[in-house]
Structure formats: structure tokens, C-alpha cells
């Protein structure tokens, strides 16, 4: 197996809790992630026991451009998210996505509070670390394409997230 990774970051004019709530909602990923066209939910939990964690399992259908055609690719996704911040106000949202042929993408969003320009206007520094794992032969054939496609999609995701959550 081969692994490739990248890290992206941005500042969003919204609180870490509102960013985390938006990311952990499966239906929000359609349009947020530019390749995703459909979401099929399977399971969801809302922690009521005070543990501060929520999870969801869902499938996403994405349209991947391959040789000028849009290939429909079904991805099984598991999301686990903090619903309570740690002592520093930090929250994390983690995704594990599995796709054919034996491709695995993990993504962790770390959401750190930042003071806004005026009191009462919180900001969030978002750091996303993405790791892509795929079979060695597939990496040799499509690794650069997979990596570049994922990186571009995640850059758009952050841009779309800012557009959705920041006040106009």
C-alpha cells in the first residue's frame, strides 16, 4: 500500500462549534465537496450521555472526471465528531472514506478558536490533514491523479465552507 498526504488550513469567521456542526451533518456535504452529487445516510448518533461525541455513517456518490467522462463513484464514509470542546476550546471532526478499488481517505479537521476583530464575533482556525492510502500498483497508475483530484476538491471544500458559514 502507498500513502500520500497533505494539509490545508484557513480562518473562518464562525465559531468552532458552528463549523463542527456543519461538517458533521451528512447532507451538508453535497455541494460543499464539489464532486459529491448524492448522500445516502445509514446511521447517526447524537450523544446524550455527555461523552461529547457524535458519529454518522453514510454513502456519498461522487462524479469523478476520468478521460473526459464523469465516473459515478460510491464512497462509504464514517464521521466521528467532538460535540464538546476540550479545555482549549478545540474541536475535531474525523472522516474515513473507503472507495473502490481499495482506496482509503482519512481526513481530520481540527477547529481552534480565534478571537474575531470585534468582541462577540468568534473566528475559527481550521486545519485539515488528509491521508490517501491505495494499493501500490494503483498508486503507480493513478496516484498523482487521485492526489491532485483530492487536494483540489478539499481546497474547494474549504472555500465553500467559508462561503456558507461567514456572514455576508
C-alpha positions as CSV (number, residue, x, y, z in Angstrom):
1,X,0.0,0.0,0.0
2,X,1.1,3.5,-0.7
3,X,0.2,6.6,1.2
4,X,0.1,10.3,0.2
5,X,-0.9,13.2,2.5
6,X,-1.5,16.9,2.5
7,X,-2.5,19.6,5.0
8,X,-4.7,22.7,4.4
9,X,-5.7,25.5,6.7
10,X,-7.9,28.6,6.7
11,X,-9.6,31.0,9.1
12,X,-13.4,31.1,9.1
13,X,-15.5,33.9,10.6
14,X,-17.6,31.5,12.6
15,X,-17.2,29.6,15.9
16,X,-15.6,26.2,16.0
17,X,-18.8,24.7,17.3
18,X,-20.8,26.0,14.3
19,X,-18.1,24.8,11.9
20,X,-18.1,21.3,13.5
21,X,-21.9,21.1,13.5
22,X,-21.9,21.9,9.8
23,X,-19.2,19.4,8.9
24,X,-20.8,16.5,10.9
25,X,-24.1,16.9,9.1
26,X,-24.0,14.4,6.2
27,X,-26.4,16.3,3.9
28,X,-24.2,19.4,4.1
29,X,-21.5,17.6,2.1
30,X,-23.5,17.8,-1.2
31,X,-22.2,21.0,-2.8
32,X,-19.7,21.5,0.0
33,X,-17.4,18.9,-1.6
34,X,-17.6,19.7,-5.3
35,X,-17.6,16.1,-6.6
36,X,-20.4,14.8,-4.4
37,X,-23.8,14.7,-6.0
38,X,-25.8,12.5,-3.6
39,X,-25.8,11.4,0.1
40,X,-27.4,8.2,1.4
41,X,-27.5,8.1,5.2
42,X,-27.3,4.8,7.1
43,X,-26.7,5.6,10.8
44,X,-26.4,8.6,13.0
45,X,-25.9,9.2,16.7
46,X,-26.4,12.3,18.8
47,X,-24.6,11.9,22.2
48,X,-26.9,12.4,25.0
49,X,-24.7,10.6,27.5
50,X,-22.3,13.5,28.0
51,X,-19.4,11.8,26.2
52,X,-19.2,14.7,23.7
53,X,-19.0,12.6,20.6
54,X,-21.3,12.1,17.6
55,X,-21.0,9.7,14.7
56,X,-22.6,9.1,11.3
57,X,-22.3,6.5,8.6
58,X,-23.3,7.4,5.1
59,X,-22.5,6.8,1.4
60,X,-21.6,9.7,-0.9
61,X,-21.9,9.4,-4.7
62,X,-19.3,11.5,-6.4
63,X,-18.7,12.2,-10.1
64,X,-15.0,11.8,-10.8
65,X,-13.7,13.1,-14.1
66,X,-11.8,10.3,-15.9
67,X,-10.8,10.7,-19.6
68,X,-13.4,13.4,-20.1
69,X,-16.3,11.4,-18.6
70,X,-17.9,11.7,-15.2
71,X,-17.5,8.3,-13.4
72,X,-20.0,7.7,-10.6
73,X,-18.1,6.5,-7.6
74,X,-19.8,5.3,-4.4
75,X,-17.9,6.1,-1.2
76,X,-18.6,4.6,2.3
77,X,-18.0,7.3,4.9
78,X,-17.8,7.2,8.6
79,X,-17.7,10.6,10.5
80,X,-16.8,11.0,14.2
81,X,-17.0,14.4,15.7
82,X,-16.5,16.1,19.0
83,X,-19.6,17.8,20.3
84,X,-17.8,19.2,23.4
85,X,-14.6,21.3,23.1
86,X,-11.5,20.4,25.1
87,X,-10.0,22.7,27.7
88,X,-8.6,24.9,24.9
89,X,-11.8,25.2,23.0
90,X,-10.6,22.9,20.3
91,X,-12.9,20.5,18.4
92,X,-12.1,17.8,15.9
93,X,-14.2,16.2,13.1
94,X,-12.8,13.0,11.6
95,X,-13.8,11.2,8.4
96,X,-12.8,7.9,7.0
97,X,-13.8,7.2,3.4
98,X,-13.5,3.9,1.6
99,X,-13.9,3.5,-2.2
100,X,-13.2,1.0,-4.9
101,X,-10.6,-0.2,-5.7
102,X,-9.2,-0.3,-2.1
103,X,-8.8,3.4,-1.8
104,X,-9.0,4.9,1.7
105,X,-9.0,8.6,2.5
106,X,-8.9,9.9,6.1
107,X,-9.4,13.5,6.9
108,X,-9.2,15.3,10.3
109,X,-10.4,18.8,10.8
110,X,-9.0,20.5,13.9
111,X,-11.0,23.5,14.8
112,X,-9.3,26.1,17.0
113,X,-10.9,29.2,18.4
114,X,-9.6,32.5,17.4
115,X,-10.7,36.0,18.5
116,X,-12.6,37.9,15.9
117,X,-12.0,41.5,15.0
118,X,-14.7,42.6,17.5
119,X,-15.9,41.0,20.7
120,X,-18.8,38.7,20.1
121,X,-17.6,37.8,16.6
122,X,-15.8,34.5,17.0
123,X,-13.4,33.0,14.4
124,X,-12.1,29.5,13.9
125,X,-8.7,28.4,12.6
126,X,-9.4,25.2,10.7
127,X,-6.6,22.8,9.9
128,X,-7.4,19.8,7.8
129,X,-5.0,16.8,7.4
130,X,-5.8,14.4,4.6
131,X,-4.2,11.0,4.1
132,X,-4.8,8.9,1.0
133,X,-3.9,5.2,1.0
134,X,-4.2,3.0,-2.1
135,X,-2.6,-0.2,-3.5
136,X,1.0,0.2,-4.7
137,X,0.1,-0.6,-8.4
138,X,-2.9,1.8,-8.4
139,X,-0.6,4.4,-6.9
140,X,1.8,3.9,-9.8
141,X,-1.1,4.2,-12.3
142,X,-3.4,6.8,-10.7
143,X,-1.7,8.1,-7.6
144,X,-0.8,11.6,-8.9
145,X,-4.3,11.9,-10.4
146,X,-6.0,10.7,-7.2
147,X,-3.9,13.0,-5.0
148,X,-4.4,16.1,-7.3
149,X,-8.1,15.5,-7.5
150,X,-8.5,15.1,-3.8
151,X,-6.4,18.1,-3.0
152,X,-8.3,20.3,-5.4
153,X,-11.7,19.0,-4.0
154,X,-10.6,19.7,-0.5
155,X,-9.4,23.2,-1.4
156,X,-12.8,23.9,-2.8
157,X,-14.5,22.3,0.2
158,X,-12.7,24.9,2.5
159,X,-13.6,27.7,0.2
160,X,-17.3,26.6,0.0
161,X,-17.4,26.1,3.8
162,X,-16.2,29.7,4.3
163,X,-18.8,31.0,1.8
164,X,-21.6,29.1,3.6
165,X,-20.7,30.0,7.2
166,X,-19.3,33.5,7.1
167,X,-21.7,36.4,7.4
168,X,-22.3,38.3,4.2
